[in-house]
Amino acid sequence: MPKLSDIIAFCDARTCRAEVKDFPGSYNGLQIENNGHVSKIGAAVDAGQVPFEQAIAAGVDFLICHHGLYWTAPIPLTGSSYKKVKTALDGNLALYGAHLPLDCHPEIGNNALLAQALGLTRIGGFVPYEGNDIATITEGPRGGRAELATKLQALFPDTYQAIEYGSSQPKRIAILTGSGQSAVEQLKANEIDTLITGELRQHHFNMAQELGLNLYPCGHYATEVFGVQALAREAAAKFGLDWTFIETPCLL
């Protein structure tokens, strides 16, 4: 049975964890330890009570999450926080978090894999943060906005939204999975009028009208299922283990 420490080392190296600085308070890497060995790997977007319970029921003892436990200063382990951590400890469930490292990674990152799923070719990046570009720029599809919208609707049937005030033939497409607020104001400076993201705010509708933008918010959760699955799949293959995706229906 593979050692927990070996799988952590693999995940740290594959995500380039040491080279990607995350937002203040966000911690990447091992967040909860288990007994030191791993028999099955799981992937989930969120480190929540229900994903923990479902992972343990599925025999998972190493869970990779995009949204881990730690985002702010230390909080008391009381109430729901205590219950969640106790569930993991009682179930021998190790937790590994990878936030920005699994957004901006050029191969197994959410942005890169979403571009791949849409058949779009990456040509650059923008929204720099601490030495790394968080968002991706791709070429526009030959079929223009109509082709892009059709593919997005097929990929995200439950969460697809369209705010279309930009070009019908966009040459450059921006992709920023999860929250896309930080990208909107930087689009025009990068000669982009089309953004695919997870979620936006109400005022971005007005910005789309005023600046001539195509904005496609397709669900924070839905746009960030790609990276954790890719990392879990590779780690499982590396160590000869089974893996599973712990899906939590979420329309946000």
DAQUI-V191785 format. One record per backbone hydrogen bond with DSSP energy under -0.5 kcal/mol. CO is the residue of the C=O (numbers start at 0). NH is the residue of the N-H. If there is no record, write none. Layout:
CO:NH ; CO:NH
This chain:
1:37 ; 2:6 ; 3:7 ; 4:8 ; 5:9 ; 6:10 ; 7:11 ; 8:12 ; 9:13 ; 10:14 ; 11:16 ; 12:15 ; 15:18 ; 15:19 ; 16:19 ; 18:20 ; 22:25 ; 28:96 ; 31:94 ; 35:3 ; 37:1 ; 38:241 ; 39:60 ; 39:61 ; 40:243 ; 41:63 ; 42:245 ; 43:65 ; 44:66 ; 45:47 ; 47:51 ; 48:52 ; 49:53 ; 50:54 ; 51:55 ; 52:56 ; 53:57 ; 54:59 ; 55:58 ; 60:93 ; 61:41 ; 61:63 ; 62:64 ; 62:95 ; 63:43 ; 64:97 ; 65:67 ; 66:46 ; 68:70 ; 69:26 ; 75:77 ; 77:80 ; 77:81 ; 78:82 ; 79:83 ; 80:84 ; 81:85 ; 82:86 ; 83:87 ; 84:88 ; 85:89 ; 86:90 ; 87:92 ; 88:91 ; 91:93 ; 93:62 ; 94:30 ; 94:31 ; 95:64 ; 96:28 ; 98:101 ; 99:102 ; 99:103 ; 100:104 ; 101:109 ; 102:110 ; 104:108 ; 108:112 ; 109:113 ; 110:114 ; 111:115 ; 112:116 ; 113:117 ; 114:119 ; 115:118 ; 119:121 ; 120:138 ; 123:136 ; 125:134 ; 126:133 ; 128:131 ; 131:128 ; 131:133 ; 134:125 ; 135:174 ; 136:122 ; 136:123 ; 137:172 ; 140:143 ; 142:145 ; 142:146 ; 143:147 ; 144:148 ; 145:149 ; 146:150 ; 147:151 ; 148:152 ; 149:153 ; 150:154 ; 151:155 ; 155:158 ; 155:159 ; 162:164 ; 162:214 ; 167:144 ; 170:139 ; 171:192 ; 171:193 ; 172:137 ; 173:195 ; 174:135 ; 175:197 ; 177:197 ; 177:198 ; 179:182 ; 179:183 ; 180:184 ; 182:185 ; 182:186 ; 183:186 ; 185:189 ; 186:189 ; 186:191 ; 187:190 ; 192:213 ; 193:173 ; 194:196 ; 194:215 ; 195:175 ; 196:217 ; 197:218 ; 198:179 ; 200:203 ; 201:204 ; 201:205 ; 202:206 ; 203:207 ; 204:208 ; 205:209 ; 206:210 ; 207:211 ; 207:212 ; 212:164 ; 212:214 ; 213:194 ; 214:162 ; 215:196 ; 215:217 ; 218:222 ; 220:223 ; 221:224 ; 224:228 ; 225:229 ; 226:230 ; 227:231 ; 228:232 ; 229:233 ; 230:234 ; 231:235 ; 232:236 ; 233:237 ; 234:238 ; 235:239 ; 235:240 ; 236:239 ; 241:40 ; 243:42 ; 243:245 ; 244:246 ; 246:248 ; 251:219
